[in-house]
Amino acid sequence: MSSEGKRLFNIIILGVSFMFIFTAFQTCGNIAQTVITNLNSTDFHGSGYTSMSIIYGVFSASNLISPSVVAIVGPQFSMVVSGIFYSLYIAVFIQPATWAFYTASVFIGIAAAVLWTAQGNCLTVNSDENTIGRNSGVFWALLQFSLFFGNLYIYFAWQGKTHISESDRRTVFIALTVISLVGTVLFFLIRKQEDTKAPGDEDSTNEILGESSSARNKMMRAVAAFKKSITLSFTKEMMLLSVTTAYTGLELTFFSGVYGTCIGAVNRFGSEEKSLIGLSGIFIGVGEILGGGIFGLLSKNSRFGRNPIVMLGILVHFIAFYLIFFNMPNDAPIAPMEGTNQVAYMSPSKEVAMLCSFLLGLGDSCFNTQLLSILGFLYSEDSAPAFAIFKFVQSICAAVAYFYSNYFLLQWQLLIMVIVGFFGTITFFAVEWEAAAALAARGSDYSSI
């Protein structure tokens, strides 16, 4: 196999591995709160929202140390170990215990930071300036397919169920644990790039000294990257983009955890209320893949830059929030195990609920593809620190959103997203206009971004 063929093979394996792991994890996150509210055990007092808040809080803090971990142990081993912790978190639901649930939440937060840092490293090592766009698109598409399979299983397995029994729960989470482990094992298929140094060129003493020097260099680079992250975080462009990034963290929490819980709590959906959680996840995935394909892989053909796509994203989300406000009962996010019989401003409609799921996924892809694009454009020389700040801000806001989801009624959660989304769109426009002005000053074509 040629060197380029081996690199593409690695990218495909990377994408398929993430697809399996996040088929399990995203399905778990989508149904966690619903499952927990149906637990009969009086010994379990956990909250899915609190767990996700812990995960994203630890994830955010761990982004500061994850580059050092990956530099020391390597990306492949980092992803394997992280995948094991993802599987352990999912396995906790087979026989839930409060202490194990929250302990696993802490460890998966650390594992998530290491996993995504290693993923970025693996993607970069197996790409060059001519293939990075294609490889990123291949990875994104494979990853987003994770929203289909687990949710499709939930839709059919929970069809006609209004209560999730212990047997139902165990069957689902045993299956999800196995799926996650399959993805973890697939990381072993990623082929390492050949070492350019011929064996035996150096004696063992020089090898030891070289390894020691290499380790010191890695640590020095890690420290330098940390300092650069601090410096970049206080630049005007990064502070403006942080408002947009904060919005993506809030809406990530909403569509990946809160909205599914709302759907599952509406008693007026009848016997389909639980299976609709899975169908909602499928429609979110359709929106994500459609948006990622159009605005990610085909972005080179855009003659107007990123602002129209971000504008489309916020309009799509505002329409979704408006429809959700009218369609979903106000107490749906915090409804008890019995669900809610309240009605909003219209009789709950399954069709409107699924349309909103699609719009949430489409809008999310609009924001994320353009944020990744502008960060790569503005910080091509400092991409690692820039993307670390992006993940740091996004995960902090996701953690905050999961925390207040325990207490806030639906209307207040929607209002927070509307306000932050409005200002995040304006700040993105400001940065994009400056980028366009800088290109014009250099005589470059704006459509080339």
C-alpha positions as CSV (number, residue, x, y, z in Angstrom):
1,M,0.0,0.0,0.0
2,S,1.3,3.5,-0.9
3,S,2.1,6.0,1.7
4,E,-0.9,8.1,0.7
5,G,-3.1,5.0,0.7
6,K,-1.9,4.1,4.2
7,R,-2.7,7.7,5.4
8,L,-6.3,7.5,4.0
9,F,-6.7,4.1,5.6
10,N,-5.7,5.6,9.0
11,I,-8.2,8.4,8.6
12,I,-11.0,6.0,7.7
13,I,-10.2,3.7,10.7
14,L,-10.1,6.8,12.9
15,G,-13.5,7.9,11.7
16,V,-15.1,4.5,12.0
17,S,-13.6,4.1,15.5
18,F,-15.1,7.4,16.6
19,M,-18.4,6.4,15.0
20,F,-18.6,3.3,17.1
21,I,-17.6,5.0,20.4
22,F,-19.9,8.0,19.9
23,T,-22.8,5.8,18.6
24,A,-22.6,4.4,22.2
25,F,-21.8,7.6,24.1
26,Q,-24.2,10.0,22.3
27,T,-27.1,7.5,22.5
28,C,-26.2,7.1,26.2
29,G,-26.3,10.9,26.7
30,N,-29.5,11.2,24.8
31,I,-31.4,8.7,27.0
32,A,-29.5,9.0,30.3
33,Q,-31.9,11.3,32.1
34,T,-34.9,9.4,30.9
35,V,-33.5,6.1,32.1
36,I,-32.5,7.6,35.5
37,T,-36.0,9.0,36.1
38,N,-37.3,5.5,35.4
39,L,-35.0,3.7,38.0
40,N,-36.9,2.0,40.7
41,S,-33.9,1.6,43.0
42,T,-34.1,3.9,46.0
43,D,-30.4,3.6,46.4
44,F,-29.6,5.6,43.2
45,H,-29.9,9.3,43.4
46,G,-27.9,10.4,40.4
47,S,-28.8,13.0,37.8
48,G,-28.0,12.7,34.1
49,Y,-27.7,16.5,33.8
50,T,-25.3,16.7,36.8
51,S,-23.2,13.9,35.3
52,M,-22.9,15.7,32.0
53,S,-22.1,18.9,33.9
54,I,-19.2,17.1,35.6
55,I,-18.0,15.5,32.4
56,Y,-17.8,18.8,30.5
57,G,-16.4,20.7,33.5
58,V,-13.5,18.2,33.9
59,F,-13.2,18.0,30.1
60,S,-12.6,21.7,30.0
61,A,-10.0,21.7,32.7
62,S,-8.3,18.6,31.2
63,N,-7.7,20.4,27.9
64,L,-4.8,22.2,29.6
65,I,-2.9,19.0,30.2
66,S,-4.1,16.7,27.4
67,P,-1.4,17.8,24.9
68,S,1.3,16.8,27.4
69,V,-0.3,13.4,27.9
70,V,-0.5,12.7,24.2
71,A,3.0,13.9,23.6
72,I,4.4,11.5,26.2
73,V,2.3,8.3,25.5
74,G,1.5,8.8,21.9
75,P,-1.9,9.3,20.1
76,Q,-2.8,5.7,19.5
77,F,-2.3,4.5,23.1
78,S,-4.0,7.7,24.3
79,M,-7.1,6.9,22.2
80,V,-7.2,3.2,23.3
81,V,-7.1,4.1,27.0
82,S,-9.7,6.9,26.5
83,G,-12.0,4.5,24.7
84,I,-11.8,2.1,27.6
85,F,-13.0,4.8,30.0
86,Y,-15.9,5.7,27.6
87,S,-16.9,2.0,27.7
88,L,-16.7,1.9,31.5
89,Y,-19.0,5.0,31.8
90,I,-21.6,3.4,29.7
91,A,-21.3,0.1,31.6
92,V,-22.2,1.9,34.8
93,F,-25.8,2.1,33.6
94,I,-26.1,-1.7,33.5
95,Q,-26.2,-1.7,37.3
96,P,-26.3,1.9,38.4
97,A,-24.7,3.1,41.7
98,T,-24.5,6.8,42.5
99,W,-20.8,6.8,43.5
100,A,-19.8,4.8,40.4
101,F,-21.9,7.1,38.2
102,Y,-20.2,10.3,39.3
103,T,-16.8,8.8,39.6
104,A,-17.0,7.6,36.0
105,S,-18.2,11.1,35.0
106,V,-14.9,12.5,36.3
107,F,-12.7,10.0,34.5
108,I,-14.6,10.2,31.2
109,G,-14.1,14.0,31.3
110,I,-10.3,13.5,31.5
111,A,-10.5,10.8,28.8
112,A,-12.5,13.0,26.5
113,A,-9.9,15.7,26.5
114,V,-7.1,13.2,25.8
115,L,-9.2,11.5,23.1
116,W,-9.9,14.6,21.1
117,T,-6.4,16.0,21.4
118,A,-5.0,12.6,20.2
119,Q,-7.6,12.7,17.4
120,G,-6.4,16.1,16.2
121,N,-2.8,14.8,16.3
122,C,-3.6,11.7,14.4
123,L,-5.6,13.7,11.7
124,T,-2.7,16.1,11.3
125,V,0.0,13.4,11.1
126,N,-1.9,11.6,8.4
127,S,-2.7,14.7,6.3
128,D,-0.8,17.4,4.4
129,E,-1.9,20.8,3.1
130,N,-3.5,19.2,0.0
131,T,-5.5,16.5,1.9
132,I,-6.4,18.1,5.2
133,G,-9.7,19.4,3.9
134,R,-10.7,16.0,2.4
135,N,-9.6,14.1,5.5
136,S,-11.4,16.4,7.9
137,G,-14.6,16.0,5.8
138,V,-14.2,12.1,5.7
139,F,-13.7,12.1,9.5
140,W,-16.7,14.5,10.2
141,A,-19.1,12.5,8.0
142,L,-18.1,9.2,9.6
143,L,-18.4,10.7,13.1
144,Q,-21.9,12.1,12.5
145,F,-23.2,8.8,11.3
146,S,-22.9,7.9,15.0
147,L,-26.2,9.8,15.6
148,F,-28.1,7.3,13.4
149,F,-27.4,3.8,14.6
150,G,-27.9,4.0,18.3
151,N,-30.9,6.2,18.1
152,L,-32.4,4.0,15.4
153,Y,-32.0,1.1,17.8
154,I,-33.7,3.1,20.6
155,Y,-36.6,4.0,18.3
156,F,-37.4,0.4,17.5
157,A,-36.5,-1.2,20.9
158,W,-38.6,1.3,22.9
159,Q,-41.5,1.4,20.5
160,G,-44.8,1.5,22.5
161,K,-43.1,1.7,25.9
162,T,-44.1,4.3,28.4
163,H,-41.8,3.0,31.2
164,I,-38.3,1.7,30.8
165,S,-37.9,-1.5,32.8
166,E,-34.7,-2.9,34.4
167,S,-34.5,-5.5,31.6
168,D,-34.9,-2.8,28.9
169,R,-32.2,-0.7,30.5
170,R,-29.7,-3.6,30.8
171,T,-30.2,-4.8,27.3
172,V,-29.6,-1.3,25.8
173,F,-26.5,-0.5,27.9
174,I,-24.9,-3.9,27.4
175,A,-25.3,-3.4,23.7
176,L,-23.9,0.1,23.9
177,T,-20.9,-1.0,26.0
178,V,-20.0,-3.7,23.4
179,I,-20.3,-1.2,20.6
180,S,-18.0,1.3,22.4
181,L,-15.4,-1.5,23.0
182,V,-15.5,-2.4,19.3
183,G,-14.6,1.2,18.4
184,T,-11.8,1.1,21.0
185,V,-10.3,-2.1,19.6
186,L,-10.3,-0.6,16.1
187,F,-7.8,2.0,17.2
188,F,-5.2,-0.8,17.1
189,L,-5.6,-1.0,13.3
190,I,-4.2,2.5,12.8
191,R,-0.8,2.1,11.2
192,K,2.2,4.0,12.5
193,Q,4.2,6.0,10.0
194,E,7.6,4.5,9.2
195,D,10.5,5.7,11.3
196,T,12.9,7.5,8.9
197,K,15.9,6.3,11.0
198,A,17.3,3.0,10.0
199,P,17.7,0.4,12.8
200,G,21.1,0.2,14.3
201,D,22.3,3.7,13.3
202,E,22.9,4.5,16.9
203,D,24.1,2.5,19.8
204,S,21.9,2.0,22.9
205,T,23.6,4.8,24.8
206,N,22.8,7.3,22.1
207,E,19.3,6.0,21.8
208,I,18.7,6.5,25.5
209,L,20.1,10.0,25.3
210,G,18.1,10.7,22.2
211,E,14.9,9.5,23.9
212,S,15.6,11.6,26.9
213,S,16.3,14.7,24.8
214,S,13.1,14.0,22.8
215,A,11.1,13.7,26.0
216,R,12.5,17.0,27.2
217,N,11.7,18.6,23.9
218,K,8.1,17.3,24.1
219,M,7.6,18.8,27.5
220,M,9.1,22.1,26.4
221,R,6.7,22.2,23.5
222,A,3.8,21.4,25.8
223,V,4.8,24.2,28.1
224,A,5.2,26.6,25.2
225,A,1.8,25.6,23.8
226,F,0.2,26.2,27.2
227,K,1.8,29.7,27.4
228,K,0.7,30.4,23.8
229,S,-2.9,29.4,24.7
230,I,-2.9,31.9,27.6
231,T,-1.6,34.6,25.3
232,L,-4.1,33.9,22.5
233,S,-7.1,33.7,24.8
234,F,-6.7,37.5,25.5
235,T,-6.4,38.6,21.9
236,K,-9.4,40.6,20.6
237,E,-10.3,38.0,17.9
238,M,-10.2,35.1,20.3
239,M,-12.3,36.9,22.9
240,L,-14.9,37.8,20.2
241,L,-15.0,34.2,18.9
242,S,-15.3,32.9,22.4
243,V,-18.8,34.3,22.6
244,T,-19.7,32.3,19.5
245,T,-18.0,29.3,20.9
246,A,-19.9,29.7,24.2
247,Y,-23.2,29.5,22.2
248,T,-22.1,26.2,20.6
249,G,-21.6,24.8,24.1
250,L,-25.0,25.9,25.3
251,E,-26.9,24.5,22.2
252,L,-24.8,21.3,22.3
253,T,-26.1,20.6,25.7
254,F,-29.7,21.4,24.6
255,F,-29.9,19.2,21.5
256,S,-27.7,16.3,22.9
257,G,-29.3,15.9,26.3
258,V,-32.2,18.3,27.2
259,Y,-34.3,18.1,24.1
260,G,-34.5,14.3,24.1
261,T,-35.5,14.4,27.8
262,C,-38.3,16.9,27.0
263,I,-39.7,14.6,24.2
264,G,-39.6,11.6,26.5
265,A,-41.5,13.4,29.2
266,V,-44.5,14.5,27.2
267,N,-47.3,12.1,28.1
268,R,-49.5,13.4,25.3
269,F,-47.2,11.6,22.8
270,G,-48.7,8.4,24.2
271,S,-46.9,5.1,23.8
272,E,-44.4,6.6,21.4
273,E,-42.9,9.1,23.8
274,K,-39.8,7.1,24.7
275,S,-39.1,5.7,21.1
276,L,-39.4,9.3,19.8
277,I,-36.2,10.1,21.7
278,G,-34.3,7.8,19.3
279,L,-36.1,9.2,16.3
280,S,-35.2,12.7,17.4
281,G,-31.5,11.8,17.5
282,I,-31.8,10.4,14.0
283,F,-33.2,13.7,12.7
284,I,-30.5,15.7,14.5
285,G,-28.0,13.5,12.7
286,V,-29.6,14.1,9.3
287,G,-29.3,17.9,10.0
288,E,-25.6,17.5,11.1
289,I,-24.6,15.4,8.1
290,L,-26.4,17.6,5.6
291,G,-24.9,20.8,7.0
292,G,-21.5,19.3,7.4
293,G,-21.5,18.1,3.8
294,I,-22.8,21.3,2.3
295,F,-20.9,23.8,4.4
296,G,-17.8,21.7,5.3
297,L,-16.7,19.7,2.3
298,L,-18.1,22.3,-0.2
299,S,-17.0,25.4,1.5
300,K,-14.3,26.1,-1.1
301,N,-17.0,27.1,-3.5
302,S,-18.4,29.8,-1.3
303,R,-17.9,33.3,-2.8
304,F,-19.4,35.2,0.2
305,G,-17.3,33.9,3.1
306,R,-18.6,32.5,6.3
307,N,-21.1,35.1,7.5
308,P,-24.1,33.9,5.4
309,I,-23.7,30.4,6.7
310,V,-23.5,31.6,10.4
311,M,-26.6,33.8,9.7
312,L,-28.4,30.8,8.3
313,G,-27.4,28.8,11.4
314,I,-28.8,31.3,13.9
315,L,-32.0,31.8,11.9
316,V,-32.6,28.0,11.7
317,H,-32.0,27.8,15.5
318,F,-34.3,30.7,16.3
319,I,-37.1,29.0,14.3
320,A,-36.4,25.8,16.1
321,F,-36.5,27.5,19.5
322,Y,-39.8,29.3,18.6
323,L,-41.4,26.1,17.6
324,I,-40.1,24.2,20.7
325,F,-41.5,27.0,22.9
326,F,-44.9,26.5,21.4
327,N,-44.8,22.7,21.1
328,M,-43.2,21.6,24.4
329,P,-44.6,21.9,28.0
330,N,-42.6,24.4,30.1
331,D,-41.7,21.8,32.8
332,A,-40.6,19.1,30.3
333,P,-36.8,19.3,31.1
334,I,-37.4,18.7,34.8
335,A,-40.5,16.5,34.7
336,P,-40.7,13.6,37.2
337,M,-40.7,9.9,36.2
338,E,-44.4,10.0,35.5
339,G,-43.8,12.7,32.8
340,T,-45.9,15.8,32.3
341,N,-49.5,16.3,31.2
342,Q,-49.1,20.0,30.7
343,V,-49.7,21.6,27.3
344,A,-47.8,24.6,25.9
345,Y,-49.4,26.9,23.4
346,M,-50.4,24.1,21.0
347,S,-51.2,20.4,21.3
348,P,-47.8,18.6,21.3
349,S,-47.0,17.5,17.7
350,K,-44.6,14.7,16.9
351,E,-44.0,16.1,13.4
352,V,-43.1,19.5,14.8
353,A,-40.8,17.9,17.4
354,M,-38.9,16.0,14.7
355,L,-38.7,19.1,12.5
356,C,-37.1,20.9,15.4
357,S,-34.6,18.1,15.9
358,F,-33.5,18.4,12.2
359,L,-33.2,22.2,12.6
360,L,-31.1,21.9,15.7
361,G,-28.7,19.6,13.9
362,L,-28.5,21.8,10.8
363,G,-27.9,25.0,12.8
364,D,-25.2,23.3,14.9
365,S,-23.3,22.2,11.8
366,C,-23.5,25.7,10.4
367,F,-21.8,27.2,13.5
368,N,-19.2,24.4,14.0
369,T,-18.0,24.1,10.4
370,Q,-17.5,27.9,10.2
371,L,-15.8,28.2,13.6
372,L,-13.4,25.4,12.7
373,S,-12.8,27.2,9.3
374,I,-12.1,30.6,10.8
375,L,-9.9,29.3,13.5
376,G,-7.8,27.4,11.0
377,F,-7.6,30.5,8.8
378,L,-6.7,33.0,11.5
379,Y,-4.4,30.7,13.5
380,S,-2.7,28.5,10.9
381,E,0.6,28.8,12.8
382,D,-0.9,28.3,16.2
383,S,-3.7,25.8,15.5
384,A,-3.2,23.6,18.6
385,P,-3.5,26.4,21.2
386,A,-6.3,28.0,19.2
387,F,-8.4,24.8,19.1
388,A,-7.5,24.1,22.8
389,I,-9.1,27.4,23.7
390,F,-12.1,26.6,21.5
391,K,-12.7,23.2,23.3
392,F,-12.0,24.8,26.7
393,V,-14.7,27.5,26.2
394,Q,-17.2,25.2,24.6
395,S,-16.9,22.5,27.3
396,I,-17.1,25.1,30.1
397,C,-20.4,26.4,28.7
398,A,-21.8,22.9,28.1
399,A,-21.0,22.1,31.8
400,V,-22.8,25.2,33.0
401,A,-25.8,24.5,30.8
402,Y,-26.1,20.9,32.0
403,F,-26.0,22.2,35.6
404,Y,-28.8,24.7,35.2
405,S,-30.8,22.2,33.2
406,N,-31.6,20.5,36.5
407,Y,-33.5,23.6,37.7
408,F,-34.5,25.9,34.8
409,L,-37.9,25.6,33.0
410,L,-37.8,25.3,29.2
411,Q,-38.6,29.0,28.6
412,W,-35.5,30.2,30.5
413,Q,-33.2,27.7,28.8
414,L,-34.4,28.9,25.4
415,L,-34.1,32.5,26.4
416,I,-30.5,32.1,27.4
417,M,-29.6,30.5,24.1
418,V,-31.4,33.2,22.1
419,I,-29.5,36.0,23.9
420,V,-26.0,34.3,23.7
421,G,-26.7,33.2,20.1
422,F,-27.6,36.7,19.1
423,F,-24.4,38.2,20.5
424,G,-22.3,35.3,19.4
425,T,-23.4,35.8,15.8
426,I,-22.5,39.5,15.9
427,T,-19.1,38.8,17.3
428,F,-18.4,36.2,14.6
429,F,-19.4,38.8,12.0
430,A,-17.0,41.3,13.5
431,V,-14.1,38.8,13.3
432,E,-15.0,37.7,9.8
433,W,-15.2,41.3,8.5
434,E,-11.7,41.9,9.9
435,A,-10.4,38.8,8.2
436,A,-12.0,39.9,4.9
437,A,-10.4,43.3,5.2
438,A,-7.0,41.8,5.9
439,L,-7.3,39.6,2.8
440,A,-8.3,42.6,0.7
441,A,-5.3,44.5,1.9
442,R,-3.1,41.7,0.7
443,G,-4.9,41.6,-2.6
444,S,-6.2,38.1,-2.0
445,D,-9.6,36.7,-3.2
446,Y,-12.1,36.6,-0.4
447,S,-13.8,33.5,-1.8
448,S,-10.5,31.6,-1.3
449,I,-11.1,31.3,2.4
